[in-house]
Amino acid sequence: MTMRNLTLLFVALGLAAIYQPAIAQDENTGPNVNVATEIVGTLRLQTKSDKRYRGAEEWRIFVHPDGSRTMILSKDFVAANALQIMTAHVDANFRPVDVYATYWVPDGYRGSIRVALDGENLRAVSEGPGGSVTDELTVPEEVSIVTHGESMNGWYLWQGERDDSGKHAATYFNFNPSPDGSALIRGRLHPASFQYLGNETITVPAGTFETERYLLTNIEMWVTGEHRILVKQSIVDEDKEYVLTRLEETRSE
């Protein structure tokens, strides 16, 4: 073998060694240990009078082994040329832990906000074309973070015990998703109340469900199951409603 051929052979052997596929070490080949159950759904926004399409929410819930939950949601509010994308993580009791949301309005990108809770300490970081600002405040144990992702509304009802009439005073850190001009997306604490109106069986495009019915200020909500999935929502005295059109449990162990 000539020196040239020997050199080419060494080069070929070297390249073969370099491009050998890596063998994964201890790579998981089964289900993700962080996901016990995965559920997906679609909520349709329409008029109550003639069922005219106005928008939709696509959402996904991951239930974790410790009982906490994460929801990822996109709200395409076609009728208002608005888009919202958000993630909420709550503990096993549905108390919020970490929430992040971004908002688009007809003028374009409006900004984002991230809220983290650690005990009684709430920290909210707002970013957008108007700059950046951080708000820090003390909150009660019973508090919810309102993003205006409608499918998350069932999670806001975790707070406290109801009285004999089904009422309960609540505290919410409420976002303003459509600020004017260059104002940042920010939130504020405010009191509210909800009332349990009893159980009701309702039928929507996704099927027939046994639900708990609530009134939250001027919003009627029908919520089902241990994951508090919003089946239907109606705005009192307004011609709009949300109905569940798809519900799938894609993974359960």
C-alpha positions as CSV (number, residue, x, y, z in Angstrom):
1,M,0.0,0.0,0.0
2,T,1.4,3.4,-0.9
3,M,1.9,6.1,1.6
4,R,-1.0,8.1,-0.1
5,N,-3.4,5.2,0.2
6,L,-2.4,4.6,3.8
7,T,-3.0,8.2,4.7
8,L,-6.4,8.1,3.1
9,L,-7.2,4.9,5.0
10,F,-6.3,6.6,8.3
11,V,-8.4,9.7,7.4
12,A,-11.4,7.5,6.6
13,L,-11.1,5.5,9.8
14,G,-10.8,8.8,11.8
15,L,-13.9,10.2,10.1
16,A,-15.8,7.0,10.8
17,A,-14.9,7.3,14.5
18,I,-15.9,10.9,14.7
19,Y,-19.4,10.3,13.1
20,Q,-20.3,7.3,15.1
21,P,-23.7,7.9,16.6
22,A,-23.6,8.7,20.3
23,I,-25.1,6.1,22.5
24,A,-27.5,7.7,25.0
25,Q,-26.7,6.9,28.6
26,D,-29.6,6.3,31.0
27,E,-32.1,8.0,28.6
28,N,-35.7,7.8,29.7
29,T,-37.7,5.6,27.3
30,G,-41.0,5.7,29.2
31,P,-43.5,8.3,30.2
32,N,-42.2,11.7,31.6
33,V,-42.0,11.4,35.4
34,N,-43.2,15.0,35.7
35,V,-46.6,14.3,34.1
36,A,-49.2,12.2,35.8
37,T,-52.1,13.3,33.6
38,E,-52.4,15.5,30.5
39,I,-55.6,17.0,29.3
40,V,-56.3,19.2,26.3
41,G,-59.4,21.2,25.4
42,T,-60.9,24.0,23.3
43,L,-63.2,26.7,24.5
44,R,-65.3,28.6,21.9
45,L,-66.3,32.3,22.3
46,Q,-69.6,33.1,20.7
47,T,-72.6,35.3,20.9
48,K,-75.5,33.9,23.0
49,S,-78.2,35.1,20.6
50,D,-77.1,33.6,17.3
51,K,-73.9,31.6,18.3
52,R,-71.7,33.7,16.1
53,Y,-68.0,32.8,16.3
54,R,-65.9,35.4,18.1
55,G,-62.8,33.5,19.1
56,A,-61.4,30.5,20.9
57,E,-59.0,29.3,23.6
58,E,-56.8,26.2,23.1
59,W,-55.5,24.9,26.4
60,R,-53.4,22.1,27.9
61,I,-53.3,21.0,31.5
62,F,-50.4,19.0,33.0
63,V,-51.1,17.4,36.3
64,H,-47.9,16.7,38.2
65,P,-47.2,13.8,40.6
66,D,-47.3,16.1,43.6
67,G,-50.8,17.2,42.7
68,S,-49.8,20.6,41.4
69,R,-51.0,21.7,37.9
70,T,-49.8,23.7,35.0
71,M,-52.0,25.2,32.3
72,I,-50.7,26.5,29.0
73,L,-53.3,28.6,27.1
74,S,-53.6,30.6,24.0
75,K,-56.7,32.9,23.5
76,D,-57.3,34.0,19.9
77,F,-59.9,36.7,20.4
78,V,-60.6,37.2,16.7
79,A,-63.5,39.7,17.1
80,A,-61.3,42.1,19.0
81,N,-58.0,41.4,17.1
82,A,-56.5,40.4,20.4
83,L,-54.2,37.5,21.3
84,Q,-53.2,36.3,24.7
85,I,-50.7,33.5,25.5
86,M,-50.2,32.5,29.2
87,T,-49.0,29.8,31.6
88,A,-50.2,29.3,35.1
89,H,-48.8,26.9,37.7
90,V,-50.8,26.2,40.9
91,D,-50.2,24.0,43.8
92,A,-52.3,20.9,44.7
93,N,-54.9,23.3,46.4
94,F,-55.0,25.5,43.3
95,R,-53.2,28.4,45.0
96,P,-51.1,30.1,42.3
97,V,-47.4,29.7,42.4
98,D,-46.2,31.2,39.1
99,V,-48.1,32.9,36.2
100,Y,-46.8,34.4,33.0
101,A,-48.8,36.1,30.2
102,T,-48.2,38.1,27.0
103,Y,-50.8,40.2,25.2
104,W,-51.4,41.5,21.7
105,V,-54.0,44.1,20.8
106,P,-55.0,45.7,17.4
107,D,-51.9,48.0,17.6
108,G,-49.6,45.1,18.1
109,Y,-47.6,43.7,20.9
110,R,-48.7,45.2,24.2
111,G,-46.3,43.5,26.7
112,S,-46.0,40.8,29.3
113,I,-46.3,40.2,33.0
114,R,-44.9,37.5,35.3
115,V,-46.2,37.0,38.8
116,A,-44.6,34.8,41.4
117,L,-46.0,34.0,44.8
118,D,-43.9,32.9,47.8
119,G,-46.0,32.6,50.9
120,E,-47.5,36.1,51.4
121,N,-45.1,37.8,49.1
122,L,-46.2,38.6,45.5
123,R,-43.7,39.9,42.9
124,A,-45.0,41.1,39.5
125,V,-42.6,42.0,36.7
126,S,-44.1,43.9,33.8
127,E,-42.3,44.3,30.5
128,G,-43.2,46.0,27.2
129,P,-42.8,48.9,24.8
130,G,-43.2,51.2,27.8
131,G,-40.2,49.8,29.7
132,S,-40.1,47.6,32.8
133,V,-41.5,47.9,36.3
134,T,-41.6,45.5,39.3
135,D,-44.4,45.6,41.9
136,E,-44.0,43.8,45.2
137,L,-46.8,43.5,47.8
138,T,-48.1,41.4,50.6
139,V,-51.1,39.2,49.8
140,P,-53.4,37.0,51.9
141,E,-53.3,33.2,51.9
142,E,-56.5,33.1,49.9
143,V,-55.6,34.9,46.6
144,S,-56.0,34.2,42.9
145,I,-54.3,35.7,39.9
146,V,-56.7,36.7,37.1
147,T,-55.1,36.6,33.7
148,H,-58.3,36.8,31.6
149,G,-57.6,33.4,30.2
150,E,-61.2,32.2,30.6
151,S,-60.3,28.5,30.9
152,M,-58.4,29.3,34.1
153,N,-61.5,30.8,35.8
154,G,-62.5,27.5,37.4
155,W,-59.1,27.6,39.3
156,Y,-60.0,30.9,41.0
157,L,-62.7,29.3,43.0
158,W,-60.3,27.4,45.3
159,Q,-60.5,30.2,48.0
160,G,-62.0,29.3,51.3
161,E,-65.3,28.0,52.6
162,R,-68.7,29.2,51.5
163,D,-71.3,30.4,53.9
164,D,-74.8,28.9,54.2
165,S,-75.9,30.9,51.1
166,G,-73.0,29.6,49.0
167,K,-71.2,33.0,49.1
168,H,-67.5,33.6,49.7
169,A,-65.5,36.8,49.8
170,A,-62.3,36.5,47.7
171,T,-59.2,38.4,46.8
172,Y,-57.8,38.7,43.2
173,F,-54.7,40.1,41.7
174,N,-56.3,41.2,38.4
175,F,-54.4,42.0,35.2
176,N,-55.3,44.9,32.9
177,P,-54.7,43.2,29.5
178,S,-55.6,46.2,27.3
179,P,-53.9,49.3,28.5
180,D,-54.0,52.5,26.6
181,G,-51.0,53.9,24.7
182,S,-47.6,52.7,26.1
183,A,-48.9,51.7,29.5
184,L,-47.5,48.4,30.8
185,I,-49.5,45.4,31.7
186,R,-49.9,45.6,35.4
187,G,-52.1,44.1,38.1
188,R,-53.7,45.2,41.3
189,L,-55.3,43.6,44.3
190,H,-59.1,44.0,44.6
191,P,-61.9,42.3,46.6
192,A,-64.6,40.3,44.9
193,S,-67.0,37.5,45.8
194,F,-68.4,34.4,44.3
195,Q,-71.5,32.3,45.0
196,Y,-72.1,28.6,44.6
197,L,-75.5,28.2,42.8
198,G,-75.7,24.4,43.0
199,N,-75.0,21.4,40.8
200,E,-76.3,21.3,37.2
201,T,-76.0,18.8,34.3
202,I,-75.4,20.7,31.1
203,T,-74.7,19.7,27.5
204,V,-72.2,21.6,25.3
205,P,-70.5,20.5,22.0
206,A,-67.8,18.6,24.0
207,G,-70.5,16.5,25.7
208,T,-72.7,16.3,28.8
209,F,-71.2,17.1,32.1
210,E,-72.1,17.2,35.8
211,T,-71.0,20.7,36.9
212,E,-70.9,23.1,39.8
213,R,-72.5,26.4,38.9
214,Y,-71.0,29.7,40.3
215,L,-71.7,33.4,40.0
216,L,-68.5,35.5,40.1
217,T,-69.6,39.2,40.1
218,N,-71.4,39.3,36.7
219,I,-70.0,36.0,35.3
220,E,-71.8,32.7,35.5
221,M,-69.5,29.7,35.3
222,W,-70.1,25.9,35.1
223,V,-67.1,23.9,36.3
224,T,-66.5,20.2,36.2
225,G,-64.3,17.6,37.8
226,E,-61.3,17.4,40.1
227,H,-59.3,19.6,37.6
228,R,-62.0,22.4,37.7
229,I,-62.4,22.5,34.0
230,L,-64.6,25.3,32.7
231,V,-67.4,23.8,30.6
232,K,-69.4,27.0,30.0
233,Q,-69.3,30.6,30.9
234,S,-71.9,33.3,30.4
235,I,-71.5,37.1,30.9
236,V,-74.7,38.3,32.6
237,D,-76.5,41.0,30.6
238,E,-74.0,40.7,27.7
239,D,-74.5,38.8,24.5
240,K,-71.4,36.5,24.8
241,E,-70.6,33.1,26.2
242,Y,-67.9,30.5,26.2
243,V,-68.6,26.8,25.6
244,L,-66.3,23.8,25.7
245,T,-66.1,22.2,22.3
246,R,-63.3,19.6,22.9
247,L,-62.0,17.7,25.9
248,E,-59.4,14.9,25.7
249,E,-57.3,13.2,28.4
250,T,-54.2,12.3,26.4
251,R,-52.3,10.6,29.1
252,S,-53.0,9.2,32.5
253,E,-51.0,6.8,34.7
